[in-house]
Amino acid sequence: MSGARGIPLPHPTPLSRPHWDGCREGHLLVQRCGACRRHVFVPQPLCPTCQSADLAWVECSGTGSVYSFTVVHRPQRPEFDVPYVVAIVELDEGAFLLTNLVDCPPDAIEIGMRVEVTFRKMSEDITLPYFRPITSAA
C-alpha cells in the first residue's frame, strides 16, 4: 500500500489494527499491561516486561521527548523528500515510538526536546502519527 506521492504505508495486522484505527480517529493508542502497568509499543501479544497476556489498548497523552534521532540526507526511496528526521520519541507514559519529526528545522532538534503528536492522513485507511516540537505560549 502506498499513500501520497507513493510513500510506502504500513500494512495493519490484527494485532496492530487498534493502533492504526486510533490514529485515523486522531488518538494515539498503545498497549498497557494490566499486570505490571507498563505501556508497550510496538504491539505485542505478551508484555515484554512481565510476559502477561493482559494487554489493553489505551490512549496516550501524545506528548513526550526526543530520545534519539538522525537526519536523513540520502533517502532509501526516491519518494521521500530530504532532509527528514527519523526519531525515537519516549512518550510521557514510558513507551518508545519510532517516528518522524516535522515542523522543525533539523538543526534545531536536540535530545530531550519536548514534542507532541500530530496526525497526517495518508490514505482512507492510514493516518500516520508524526511528532513536532511543543511550542510554549508566550
C-alpha positions as CSV (number, residue, x, y, z in Angstrom):
1,M,0.0,0.0,0.0
2,S,1.3,3.5,-0.8
3,G,0.0,6.9,0.1
4,A,0.6,10.4,-1.0
5,R,3.3,10.6,-3.6
6,G,3.8,6.9,-3.4
7,I,5.3,6.9,0.1
8,P,5.0,3.3,1.4
9,L,2.5,2.8,4.2
10,P,2.2,0.2,6.9
11,H,0.0,-2.9,6.5
12,P,-2.0,-3.2,9.7
13,T,-2.2,-6.7,11.2
14,P,-4.9,-8.0,13.5
15,L,-2.6,-7.2,16.4
16,S,-1.7,-3.6,15.2
17,R,-5.1,-2.7,13.9
18,P,-6.3,-0.9,17.1
19,H,-3.3,1.5,16.9
20,W,-4.0,2.4,13.2
21,D,-7.7,2.8,13.8
22,G,-6.9,5.1,16.7
23,C,-4.5,7.2,14.5
24,R,-7.2,7.5,11.9
25,E,-9.5,8.9,14.6
26,G,-6.8,11.3,15.9
27,H,-5.9,9.2,19.0
28,L,-2.5,7.8,19.8
29,L,-3.2,4.3,21.2
30,V,-0.6,2.0,22.7
31,Q,-1.0,-1.2,24.8
32,R,-0.8,-1.2,28.6
33,C,-0.2,-4.3,30.6
34,G,-2.8,-5.0,33.3
35,A,-0.3,-6.9,35.4
36,C,2.8,-4.6,35.6
37,R,1.1,-1.4,34.2
38,R,3.8,-0.8,31.7
39,H,3.0,0.9,28.4
40,V,4.0,-1.2,25.4
41,F,4.8,-0.3,21.8
42,V,5.2,-1.9,19.2
43,P,2.1,-4.1,19.5
44,Q,2.9,-7.4,21.2
45,P,0.9,-10.5,22.1
46,L,2.6,-10.6,25.6
47,C,4.1,-7.9,27.8
48,P,7.8,-7.7,27.1
49,T,8.4,-6.8,30.8
50,C,6.4,-9.5,32.7
51,Q,5.2,-11.8,29.9
52,S,1.5,-11.2,30.8
53,A,-1.1,-11.6,28.1
54,D,-3.2,-9.0,29.9
55,L,-2.7,-6.1,27.4
56,A,-5.3,-3.5,26.7
57,W,-5.3,-0.6,24.2
58,V,-5.2,2.8,25.9
59,E,-5.0,6.4,24.7
60,C,-1.7,8.2,25.4
61,S,-1.2,11.9,26.1
62,G,0.6,12.2,22.8
63,T,3.5,14.1,24.4
64,G,7.0,13.0,25.1
65,S,10.6,13.9,24.4
66,V,13.2,13.1,21.8
67,Y,15.2,10.1,23.0
68,S,17.4,9.8,19.8
69,F,17.3,11.0,16.2
70,T,19.1,11.1,12.9
71,V,18.8,13.4,9.9
72,V,18.4,11.5,6.6
73,H,20.0,13.2,3.6
74,R,20.0,10.3,1.3
75,P,16.6,8.7,1.1
76,Q,16.0,4.9,1.0
77,R,13.4,5.6,-1.7
78,P,13.0,8.5,-4.1
79,E,9.5,9.2,-2.9
80,F,10.9,10.8,0.3
81,D,11.9,14.5,0.4
82,V,15.2,15.1,2.1
83,P,16.3,16.0,4.6
84,Y,13.9,14.3,7.0
85,V,14.3,13.4,10.7
86,V,13.8,9.9,12.0
87,A,13.5,9.8,15.8
88,I,12.7,7.7,18.7
89,V,10.3,9.5,21.0
90,E,9.9,8.5,24.6
91,L,6.2,9.1,25.4
92,D,5.4,10.5,28.8
93,E,3.8,7.1,29.6
94,G,7.1,5.4,29.0
95,A,6.7,3.7,25.7
96,F,9.1,4.4,22.8
97,L,7.9,5.1,19.3
98,L,10.0,5.2,16.1
99,T,8.6,8.2,14.1
100,N,9.4,11.3,12.0
101,L,9.8,14.8,13.5
102,V,8.1,17.5,11.5
103,D,7.5,21.3,11.6
104,C,11.1,21.9,12.8
105,P,14.4,22.5,11.0
106,P,16.6,19.5,11.5
107,D,19.4,21.6,13.1
108,A,17.0,22.8,15.8
109,I,16.3,19.3,17.1
110,E,18.0,18.1,20.3
111,I,17.9,15.2,22.6
112,G,15.3,15.8,25.3
113,M,13.2,18.3,23.2
114,R,9.6,18.2,24.2
115,V,7.3,17.0,21.3
116,E,3.7,16.3,20.7
117,V,1.9,14.0,18.2
118,T,0.4,15.4,15.0
119,F,-1.6,13.2,12.6
120,R,-1.3,13.2,8.8
121,K,-3.9,11.3,6.7
122,M,-2.0,9.3,4.0
123,S,-4.9,7.2,2.6
124,E,-8.5,6.3,3.5
125,D,-7.2,3.6,5.9
126,I,-3.9,5.0,7.2
127,T,-3.1,8.1,9.2
128,L,0.4,8.4,10.4
129,P,1.5,9.8,13.7
130,Y,4.3,12.3,13.4
131,F,5.8,14.4,16.2
132,R,6.5,18.1,16.3
133,P,8.1,20.4,18.9
134,I,5.7,21.7,21.6
135,T,5.6,25.4,21.3
136,S,5.1,27.3,24.5
137,A,2.5,30.1,24.6
138,A,4.3,33.3,25.2
